[in-house]
Amino acid sequence: MILIQSENLKNVVVALLEKGGSNAEEADTVASHLVRSNLCGHDSHGVGMMPLYMNKLGEGLLNPNQKPEKVKEDGSILMFEGNRGYGQSVVKKAMEQALELCKEKGLVLMTVRNSYHMGRIGTYGEQSIAAGMVSLHFVNVTDHPPLVAPFRGSDARFATNPICIAMPGTAKQPPVLLDMATSRIALGKVRVALNKGENLPEDWLIDHRGQPSRDPSVMESHIYHDSGKENPPGALTPVGDYKGYGLALFCELLGGMLSGGFTIQPENERKGGITNNMLTFIVDPSRLLEIPTMQHEIEAMVDYVKASPPADPDNPVLIAGDPERISLEERERDGIPIDENTWEQILDAGVNLGLNRDDLLKTSGI
Ligand SMILES: NC(=O)c1ccc[n+]([C@@H]2O[C@H](COP(=O)([O-])OP(=O)(O)OC[C@H]3O[C@@H](n4cnc5c(N)ncnc54)[C@H](O)[C@@H]3O)[C@@H](O)[C@H]2O)c1
């Protein structure tokens, strides 16, 4: 493992993005998003995505410098087209417009279709929290073969379709932020395990015959978007059996279908990119109840839940958002751990773009 301070890591990523054609604002937004994912402990959606992004730029499946294109504004409904732009930047800008409209309307339904990978969806929940709003996000993933098997199935029919629900905090209680894949594990976490040479827990993966497997290489061809990889593709399993499977299906029908980006069913285009479509509800809670009442309820409810005596004294009860806060504090202090395979892949991606390896190492501060 290599430890890199967040600001240095961000500068490396900015260098790659700018070399890949992004303007300074976009490079800053995307790099900040990726590094914050690492800081929050979600290495799956952090800087390790850069080699793939740079490949997809080369293939014309990811377009730099896109703004969200408004395709509809109808009362409190806003619909955007992402034109395969960096999701981190396109959705940030779409959220800004939706949050502004929500101040006026109290409730907004916003969709973004056909953006390239939106990254860590919790980032948009945090954007909403910063504006004092409550938000719900349903996302599907298209343009590539599916990764996740339905409950009782033996091959993949979905991607890892994430859901995020965000609630502002109070002076005492930090925000509650649920941000989860509907698979037992996000694909990027299988990539991290593969790069570290680690096995995964039982029941998280099935192989190409539909049999349980702990070996992350069953997902290798998906991770590297390369059907020529030795292992025939297996699948991830849904979280919570049929319940997670039901949520994944609704990510297709809400995030995919209602946004007009459509679902992963095979009649729809699969060019080999990572397209995200998102449906977002934003609610101004002050239209529903007095803010002090809401804050009291949040504090009292979270205190009540956390007061449950832990089954294991070393593992107290947490709420959604706590693991990310704990990781953020540690990694801002100690630096971000990057495994050597991932780091080499990032450096190689920079060199392939024409950057100097020694300059990148110098920027990284290691
Ligand atoms: N863009 C995409 O296409 C895409 C697809 C899938 C996932 N993702 C992203 O991948 C990231 C990782 O997803 P994941 O499902 O692996 O995350 P995860 O399993 O690590 O965490 C899921 C949620 O559970 C909460 N949590 C974790 N441990 C907890 C505990 N002990 N008690 C209470 N709450 C706890 C976390 O705070 C988080 O809100 C997310 O940021 C998600 O948005 C993105």
The ligand as a Gaussian input file, in Angstrom:
#p B3LYP/6-31G(d) Opt

LIG

0 1
 N      -22.302000       5.185000     -10.191000
 C      -22.661000       3.931000     -10.135000
 O      -23.069000       3.365000     -11.140000
 C      -22.591000       3.180000      -8.855000
 C      -23.026000       1.850000      -8.820000
 C      -22.973000       1.167000      -7.612000
 C      -22.459000       1.773000      -6.473000
 N      -22.038000       3.054000      -6.541000
 C      -21.446000       3.706000      -5.366000
 O      -20.631000       2.766000      -4.698000
 C      -20.431000       3.194000      -3.371000
 C      -20.332000       2.005000      -2.491000
 O      -21.587000       1.345000      -2.336000
 P      -21.698000       0.114000      -1.329000
 O      -23.088000      -0.420000      -1.372000
 O      -20.578000      -0.818000      -1.555000
 O      -21.446000       0.866000       0.075000
 P      -21.321000       0.251000       1.558000
 O      -21.876000      -1.147000       1.597000
 O      -19.939000       0.441000       2.042000
 O      -22.259000       1.222000       2.410000
 C      -23.629000       1.322000       2.106000
 C      -24.314000       2.235000       3.115000
 O      -24.365000       1.574000       4.370000
 C      -23.886000       2.433000       5.401000
 N      -23.229000       1.582000       6.396000
 C      -22.102000       0.855000       6.231000
 N      -21.824000       0.193000       7.381000
 C      -22.795000       0.508000       8.268000
 C      -23.074000       0.138000       9.628000
 N      -22.296000      -0.705000      10.307000
 N      -24.160000       0.652000      10.221000
 C      -24.967000       1.517000       9.554000
 N      -24.771000       1.894000       8.282000
 C      -23.690000       1.399000       7.645000
 C      -22.935000       3.386000       4.740000
 O      -22.859000       4.591000       5.480000
 C      -23.615000       3.558000       3.380000
 O      -24.587000       4.555000       3.458000
 C      -21.583000       4.160000      -3.090000
 O      -21.019000       5.455000      -2.959000
 C      -22.459000       4.105000      -4.349000
 O      -23.056000       5.332000      -4.699000
 C      -22.100000       3.775000      -7.696000

